[in-house]
Amino acid sequence: MVDKVRFAFTVINPELGALSTLPYLPLILTYQNRCVSVSGLLDTGSSVNVLRYEIGLRLEAGLKCMVSLKRDL
Protein backbone atom coordinates (compact mmCIF):
# COMPACT_ATOMS: atom_id res chain seq x y z
CA MET A 1 0.00 0.00 0.00
CA VAL A 2 1.24 3.47 -0.86
CA ASP A 3 1.39 6.06 1.92
CA LYS A 4 -0.38 9.29 1.08
CA VAL A 5 1.29 12.63 1.71
CA ARG A 6 -0.45 15.99 1.67
CA PHE A 7 1.23 19.29 0.90
CA ALA A 8 -0.06 22.75 1.69
CA PHE A 9 -0.94 25.04 -1.20
CA THR A 10 0.76 28.46 -1.34
CA VAL A 11 -0.97 31.57 -2.63
CA ILE A 12 1.18 32.98 -5.44
CA ASN A 13 -0.87 36.10 -6.22
CA PRO A 14 -2.89 37.50 -3.28
CA GLU A 15 -5.14 39.44 -5.69
CA LEU A 16 -6.36 36.15 -7.21
CA GLY A 17 -6.64 34.37 -3.87
CA ALA A 18 -7.47 30.67 -4.11
CA LEU A 19 -7.20 30.74 -7.91
CA SER A 20 -3.45 31.21 -7.66
CA THR A 21 -2.66 28.50 -5.12
CA LEU A 22 -0.02 25.93 -6.02
CA PRO A 23 1.52 23.08 -4.02
CA TYR A 24 5.17 23.82 -3.17
CA LEU A 25 7.56 21.45 -1.43
CA PRO A 26 10.29 22.68 0.87
CA LEU A 27 13.56 21.17 -0.40
CA ILE A 28 17.19 21.18 0.65
CA LEU A 29 19.44 20.61 -2.35
CA THR A 30 23.00 19.47 -1.68
CA TYR A 31 26.00 19.20 -3.95
CA GLN A 32 29.38 18.26 -2.49
CA ASN A 33 29.68 20.44 0.64
CA ARG A 34 27.05 23.04 -0.36
CA CYS A 35 23.37 23.18 0.65
CA VAL A 36 20.59 25.42 -0.64
CA SER A 37 17.06 25.67 0.77
CA VAL A 38 14.47 26.12 -1.97
CA SER A 39 10.81 25.49 -2.72
CA GLY A 40 9.85 23.20 -5.59
CA LEU A 41 6.52 23.10 -7.39
CA LEU A 42 4.79 19.75 -7.02
CA ASP A 43 3.53 18.85 -10.49
CA THR A 44 2.46 15.21 -10.65
CA GLY A 45 1.78 15.41 -14.38
CA SER A 46 5.17 16.82 -15.31
CA SER A 47 7.65 14.91 -17.44
CA VAL A 48 10.43 17.50 -17.05
CA ASN A 49 12.25 18.84 -14.00
CA VAL A 50 13.87 22.27 -14.10
CA LEU A 51 16.59 23.63 -11.87
CA ARG A 52 16.81 27.41 -12.01
CA TYR A 53 20.16 28.64 -13.29
CA GLU A 54 20.70 30.78 -10.15
CA ILE A 55 20.23 27.75 -7.89
CA GLY A 56 22.84 25.83 -9.86
CA LEU A 57 25.22 28.75 -9.45
CA ARG A 58 24.63 28.83 -5.70
CA LEU A 59 25.44 25.13 -5.55
CA GLU A 60 28.44 25.57 -7.86
CA ALA A 61 27.21 22.39 -9.55
CA GLY A 62 29.57 22.14 -12.50
CA LEU A 63 28.22 25.16 -14.33
CA LYS A 64 31.57 26.78 -15.13
CA CYS A 65 31.13 26.39 -18.90
CA MET A 66 27.54 27.67 -18.74
CA VAL A 67 28.72 30.79 -16.91
CA SER A 68 31.27 31.57 -19.60
CA LEU A 69 28.71 30.91 -22.36
CA LYS A 70 26.20 33.24 -20.73
CA ARG A 71 28.79 36.01 -20.49
CA ASP A 72 29.53 35.68 -24.22
CA LEU A 73 25.88 36.30 -25.19
N, CA, C and O atoms as CSV, one atom per row, in Angstrom:
chain,resi,resn,atom,element,x,y,z
A,1,MET,N,N,0.847,-1.199,0.000
A,1,MET,CA,C,0.000,0.000,0.000
A,1,MET,C,C,0.879,1.245,0.000
A,1,MET,O,O,1.897,1.293,0.691
A,2,VAL,N,N,0.496,2.221,-0.753
A,2,VAL,CA,C,1.237,3.473,-0.862
A,2,VAL,C,C,0.766,4.437,0.217
A,2,VAL,O,O,-0.433,4.636,0.413
A,3,ASP,N,N,1.739,5.038,0.920
A,3,ASP,CA,C,1.391,6.055,1.920
A,3,ASP,C,C,1.064,7.355,1.219
A,3,ASP,O,O,1.757,7.756,0.284
A,4,LYS,N,N,0.016,8.010,1.665
A,4,LYS,CA,C,-0.377,9.290,1.078
A,4,LYS,C,C,0.276,10.423,1.850
A,4,LYS,O,O,0.401,10.371,3.073
A,5,VAL,N,N,0.690,11.451,1.113
A,5,VAL,CA,C,1.290,12.631,1.711
A,5,VAL,C,C,0.534,13.841,1.192
A,5,VAL,O,O,0.221,13.920,0.004
A,6,ARG,N,N,0.244,14.774,2.067
A,6,ARG,CA,C,-0.450,15.994,1.666
A,6,ARG,C,C,0.488,17.177,1.825
A,6,ARG,O,O,1.260,17.254,2.781
A,7,PHE,N,N,0.410,18.100,0.870
A,7,PHE,CA,C,1.229,19.295,0.904
A,7,PHE,C,C,0.334,20.521,0.865
A,7,PHE,O,O,-0.670,20.559,0.154
A,8,ALA,N,N,0.717,21.517,1.641
A,8,ALA,CA,C,-0.062,22.755,1.687
A,8,ALA,C,C,0.080,23.520,0.373
A,8,ALA,O,O,1.126,23.470,-0.274
A,9,PHE,N,N,-0.955,24.210,-0.005
A,9,PHE,CA,C,-0.943,25.044,-1.200
A,9,PHE,C,C,-0.541,26.463,-0.790
A,9,PHE,O,O,-0.967,26.956,0.255
A,10,THR,N,N,0.273,27.109,-1.608
A,10,THR,CA,C,0.756,28.458,-1.342
A,10,THR,C,C,0.099,29.425,-2.307
A,10,THR,O,O,0.025,29.163,-3.507
A,11,VAL,N,N,-0.375,30.542,-1.781
A,11,VAL,CA,C,-0.973,31.573,-2.628
A,11,VAL,C,C,0.155,32.323,-3.332
A,11,VAL,O,O,1.025,32.895,-2.674
A,12,ILE,N,N,0.145,32.323,-4.652
A,12,ILE,CA,C,1.182,32.978,-5.443
A,12,ILE,C,C,0.840,34.450,-5.693
A,12,ILE,O,O,1.719,35.310,-5.646
A,13,ASN,N,N,-0.423,34.732,-5.955
A,13,ASN,CA,C,-0.874,36.097,-6.217
A,13,ASN,C,C,-2.046,36.404,-5.287
A,13,ASN,O,O,-3.152,35.910,-5.508
A,14,PRO,N,N,-1.819,37.214,-4.246
A,14,PRO,CA,C,-2.892,37.502,-3.281
A,14,PRO,C,C,-4.140,38.116,-3.911
A,14,PRO,O,O,-5.241,37.949,-3.386
A,15,GLU,N,N,-3.983,38.824,-5.031
A,15,GLU,CA,C,-5.141,39.436,-5.691
A,15,GLU,C,C,-6.079,38.373,-6.256
A,15,GLU,O,O,-7.288,38.594,-6.328
A,16,LEU,N,N,-5.540,37.227,-6.656
A,16,LEU,CA,C,-6.363,36.146,-7.207
A,16,LEU,C,C,-6.835,35.166,-6.132
A,16,LEU,O,O,-7.738,34.363,-6.369
A,17,GLY,N,N,-6.226,35.238,-4.964
A,17,GLY,CA,C,-6.641,34.366,-3.866
A,17,GLY,C,C,-6.472,32.902,-4.189
A,17,GLY,O,O,-5.413,32.480,-4.654
A,18,ALA,N,N,-7.520,32.117,-3.944
A,18,ALA,CA,C,-7.470,30.668,-4.114
A,18,ALA,C,C,-7.188,30.227,-5.546
A,18,ALA,O,O,-6.725,29.108,-5.769
A,19,LEU,N,N,-7.462,31.093,-6.512
A,19,LEU,CA,C,-7.204,30.738,-7.909
A,19,LEU,C,C,-5.718,30.631,-8.225
A,19,LEU,O,O,-5.336,30.022,-9.224
A,20,SER,N,N,-4.883,31.219,-7.382
A,20,SER,CA,C,-3.449,31.211,-7.660
A,20,SER,C,C,-2.676,30.303,-6.700
A,20,SER,O,O,-1.464,30.455,-6.551
A,21,THR,N,N,-3.351,29.379,-6.061
A,21,THR,CA,C,-2.661,28.501,-5.116
A,21,THR,C,C,-2.010,27.324,-5.843
A,21,THR,O,O,-2.606,26.714,-6.731
A,22,LEU,N,N,-0.780,27.024,-5.446
A,22,LEU,CA,C,-0.023,25.925,-6.016
A,22,LEU,C,C,0.682,25.169,-4.894
A,22,LEU,O,O,1.075,25.767,-3.892
A,23,PRO,N,N,0.844,23.853,-5.060
A,23,PRO,CA,C,1.525,23.079,-4.016
A,23,PRO,C,C,3.050,23.176,-4.168
A,23,PRO,O,O,3.603,22.750,-5.182
A,24,TYR,N,N,3.714,23.730,-3.170
A,24,TYR,CA,C,5.168,23.822,-3.171
A,24,TYR,C,C,5.739,22.938,-2.067
A,24,TYR,O,O,5.179,22.835,-0.976
A,25,LEU,N,N,6.863,22.307,-2.379
A,25,LEU,CA,C,7.559,21.449,-1.428
A,25,LEU,C,C,8.802,22.157,-0.923
A,25,LEU,O,O,9.564,22.706,-1.719
A,26,PRO,N,N,9.022,22.155,0.382
A,26,PRO,CA,C,10.293,22.680,0.870
A,26,PRO,C,C,11.384,21.645,0.598
A,26,PRO,O,O,11.240,20.477,0.959
A,27,LEU,N,N,12.474,22.074,-0.039
A,27,LEU,CA,C,13.564,21.169,-0.400
A,27,LEU,C,C,14.894,21.714,0.081
A,27,LEU,O,O,15.086,22.928,0.164
A,28,ILE,N,N,15.801,20.823,0.395
A,28,ILE,CA,C,17.190,21.183,0.648
A,28,ILE,C,C,18.012,20.437,-0.388
A,28,ILE,O,O,18.106,19.210,-0.355
A,29,LEU,N,N,18.611,21.190,-1.313
A,29,LEU,CA,C,19.443,20.606,-2.355
A,29,LEU,C,C,20.892,20.634,-1.890
A,29,LEU,O,O,21.362,21.649,-1.376
A,30,THR,N,N,21.595,19.535,-2.066
A,30,THR,CA,C,22.999,19.473,-1.682
A,30,THR,C,C,23.839,19.021,-2.862
A,30,THR,O,O,23.429,18.177,-3.659
A,31,TYR,N,N,25.023,19.605,-2.951
A,31,TYR,CA,C,26.001,19.204,-3.946
A,31,TYR,C,C,27.366,19.380,-3.300
A,31,TYR,O,O,27.745,20.487,-2.917
A,32,GLN,N,N,28.095,18.288,-3.183
A,32,GLN,CA,C,29.378,18.261,-2.489
A,32,GLN,C,C,29.184,18.828,-1.094
A,32,GLN,O,O,28.418,18.248,-0.324
A,33,ASN,N,N,29.821,19.912,-0.726
A,33,ASN,CA,C,29.675,20.438,0.639
A,33,ASN,C,C,28.769,21.663,0.702
A,33,ASN,O,O,28.821,22.412,1.677
A,34,ARG,N,N,27.934,21.886,-0.323
A,34,ARG,CA,C,27.046,23.043,-0.361
A,34,ARG,C,C,25.591,22.615,-0.213
A,34,ARG,O,O,25.189,21.568,-0.721
A,35,CYS,N,N,24.808,23.430,0.484
A,35,CYS,CA,C,23.370,23.179,0.651
A,35,CYS,C,C,22.604,24.454,0.330
A,35,CYS,O,O,23.047,25.555,0.656
A,36,VAL,N,N,21.456,24.295,-0.311
A,36,VAL,CA,C,20.593,25.425,-0.645
A,36,VAL,C,C,19.158,25.033,-0.302
A,36,VAL,O,O,18.674,23.984,-0.726
A,37,SER,N,N,18.486,25.882,0.465
A,37,SER,CA,C,17.064,25.668,0.771
A,37,SER,C,C,16.227,26.355,-0.296
A,37,SER,O,O,16.400,27.543,-0.567
A,38,VAL,N,N,15.320,25.596,-0.898
A,38,VAL,CA,C,14.466,26.118,-1.967
A,38,VAL,C,C,13.060,25.552,-1.812
A,38,VAL,O,O,12.812,24.684,-0.974
A,39,SER,N,N,12.157,26.052,-2.623
A,39,SER,CA,C,10.811,25.489,-2.722
A,39,SER,C,C,10.638,24.974,-4.141
A,39,SER,O,O,11.009,25.648,-5.102
A,40,GLY,N,N,10.078,23.788,-4.270
A,40,GLY,CA,C,9.849,23.203,-5.585
A,40,GLY,C,C,8.370,22.989,-5.827
A,40,GLY,O,O,7.646,22.554,-4.932
A,41,LEU,N,N,7.925,23.290,-7.023
A,41,LEU,CA,C,6.523,23.104,-7.387
A,41,LEU,C,C,6.228,21.618,-7.556
A,41,LEU,O,O,6.930,20.926,-8.293
A,42,LEU,N,N,5.215,21.134,-6.893
A,42,LEU,CA,C,4.787,19.749,-7.022
A,42,LEU,C,C,3.847,19.654,-8.221
A,42,LEU,O,O,2.727,20.164,-8.189
A,43,ASP,N,N,4.314,19.001,-9.268
A,43,ASP,CA,C,3.527,18.854,-10.492
A,43,ASP,C,C,3.529,17.370,-10.855
A,43,ASP,O,O,4.465,16.887,-11.493
A,44,THR,N,N,2.496,16.655,-10.456
A,44,THR,CA,C,2.457,15.207,-10.652
A,44,THR,C,C,2.302,14.802,-12.109
A,44,THR,O,O,2.517,13.638,-12.449
A,45,GLY,N,N,1.935,15.737,-12.975
A,45,GLY,CA,C,1.782,15.411,-14.384
A,45,GLY,C,C,2.982,15.817,-15.227
A,45,GLY,O,O,2.967,15.669,-16.449
A,46,SER,N,N,4.012,16.325,-14.582
A,46,SER,CA,C,5.172,16.825,-15.312
A,46,SER,C,C,6.080,15.699,-15.774
A,46,SER,O,O,6.247,14.696,-15.081
A,47,SER,N,N,6.665,15.876,-16.951
A,47,SER,CA,C,7.650,14.908,-17.435
A,47,SER,C,C,9.044,15.534,-17.485
A,47,SER,O,O,10.001,14.891,-17.915
A,48,VAL,N,N,9.156,16.795,-17.041
A,48,VAL,CA,C,10.430,17.504,-17.054
A,48,VAL,C,C,10.644,18.172,-15.703
A,48,VAL,O,O,9.711,18.719,-15.115
A,49,ASN,N,N,11.880,18.123,-15.219
A,49,ASN,CA,C,12.254,18.839,-14.002
A,49,ASN,C,C,13.206,19.952,-14.385
A,49,ASN,O,O,14.080,19.765,-15.232
A,50,VAL,N,N,13.040,21.114,-13.763
A,50,VAL,CA,C,13.872,22.268,-14.103
A,50,VAL,C,C,14.529,22.788,-12.838
A,50,VAL,O,O,13.881,22.991,-11.811
A,51,LEU,N,N,15.839,22.999,-12.941
A,51,LEU,CA,C,16.589,23.633,-11.866
A,51,LEU,C,C,16.950,25.031,-12.344
A,51,LEU,O,O,17.625,25.191,-13.360
A,52,ARG,N,N,16.500,26.039,-11.611
A,52,ARG,CA,C,16.809,27.411,-12.011
A,52,ARG,C,C,18.313,27.618,-12.071
A,52,ARG,O,O,19.058,27.104,-11.236
A,53,TYR,N,N,18.745,28.367,-13.055
A,53,TYR,CA,C,20.156,28.640,-13.287
A,53,TYR,C,C,20.824,29.201,-12.025
A,53,TYR,O,O,21.931,28.793,-11.671
A,54,GLU,N,N,20.143,30.143,-11.345
A,54,GLU,CA,C,20.696,30.781,-10.154
A,54,GLU,C,C,20.929,29.771,-9.030
A,54,GLU,O,O,21.890,29.895,-8.271
A,55,ILE,N,N,20.061,28.785,-8.924
A,55,ILE,CA,C,20.226,27.750,-7.891
A,55,ILE,C,C,21.460,26.911,-8.203
A,55,ILE,O,O,22.238,26.590,-7.305
A,56,GLY,N,N,21.639,26.560,-9.459
A,56,GLY,CA,C,22.836,25.827,-9.861
A,56,GLY,C,C,24.107,26.600,-9.553
A,56,GLY,O,O,25.103,26.021,-9.121
A,57,LEU,N,N,24.071,27.920,-9.777
A,57,LEU,CA,C,25.225,28.747,-9.448
A,57,LEU,C,C,25.501,28.746,-7.953
A,57,LEU,O,O,26.654,28.662,-7.531
A,58,ARG,N,N,24.446,28.839,-7.154
A,58,ARG,CA,C,24.630,28.835,-5.700
A,58,ARG,C,C,25.212,27.520,-5.218
A,58,ARG,O,O,25.953,27.490,-4.235
A,59,LEU,N,N,24.885,26.438,-5.901
A,59,LEU,CA,C,25.437,25.132,-5.548
A,59,LEU,C,C,26.822,24.905,-6.159
A,59,LEU,O,O,27.530,23.973,-5.779
A,60,GLU,N,N,27.197,25.756,-7.099
A,60,GLU,CA,C,28.440,25.574,-7.858
A,60,GLU,C,C,28.491,24.157,-8.433
A,60,GLU,O,O,29.488,23.449,-8.299
A,61,ALA,N,N,27.397,23.769,-9.071
A,61,ALA,CA,C,27.210,22.394,-9.548
A,61,ALA,C,C,27.710,22.202,-10.972
A,61,ALA,O,O,26.929,21.862,-11.860
A,62,GLY,N,N,28.982,22.413,-11.197
A,62,GLY,CA,C,29.572,22.144,-12.500
A,62,GLY,C,C,29.067,23.019,-13.615
A,62,GLY,O,O,28.947,22.560,-14.751
A,63,LEU,N,N,28.766,24.271,-13.323
A,63,LEU,CA,C,28.215,25.163,-14.333
A,63,LEU,C,C,29.252,26.143,-14.869
A,63,LEU,O,O,28.886,27.170,-15.441
A,64,LYS,N,N,30.522,25.849,-14.698
A,64,LYS,CA,C,31.574,26.777,-15.127
A,64,LYS,C,C,31.455,27.103,-16.613
A,64,LYS,O,O,31.570,28.270,-16.987
A,65,CYS,N,N,31.231,26.119,-17.462
A,65,CYS,CA,C,31.134,26.389,-18.904
A,65,CYS,C,C,29.867,27.169,-19.217
A,65,CYS,O,O,29.876,27.996,-20.128
A,66,MET,N,N,28.775,26.934,-18.493
A,66,MET,CA,C,27.544,27.673,-18.740
A,66,MET,C,C,27.717,29.144,-18.371
A,66,MET,O,O,27.165,30.022,-19.033
A,67,VAL,N,N,28.479,29.408,-17.321
A,67,VAL,CA,C,28.718,30.792,-16.911
A,67,VAL,C,C,29.474,31.517,-18.006
A,67,VAL,O,O,29.114,32.642,-18.355
A,68,SER,N,N,30.514,30.904,-18.558
A,68,SER,CA,C,31.271,31.568,-19.603
A,68,SER,C,C,30.437,31.743,-20.870
A,68,SER,O,O,30.574,32.755,-21.558
A,69,LEU,N,N,29.580,30.778,-21.191
A,69,LEU,CA,C,28.711,30.915,-22.361
A,69,LEU,C,C,27.729,32.054,-22.183
A,69,LEU,O,O,27.478,32.815,-23.118
A,70,LYS,N,N,27.174,32.177,-20.992
A,70,LYS,CA,C,26.196,33.237,-20.728
A,70,LYS,C,C,26.852,34.613,-20.845
A,70,LYS,O,O,26.232,35.553,-21.342
A,71,ARG,N,N,28.087,34.736,-20.395
A,71,ARG,CA,C,28.789,36.013,-20.492
A,71,ARG,C,C,29.062,36.403,-21.933
A,71,ARG,O,O,29.115,37.590,-22.255
A,72,ASP,N,N,29.235,35.419,-22.802
A,72,ASP,CA,C,29.531,35.683,-24.216
A,72,ASP,C,C,28.309,36.151,-24.991
A,72,ASP,O,O,28.451,36.712,-26.077
A,73,LEU,N,N,27.108,35.930,-24.455
A,73,LEU,CA,C,25.881,36.298,-25.187
A,73,LEU,C,C,25.652,37.791,-25.227
A,73,LEU,O,O,24.666,38.249,-25.805
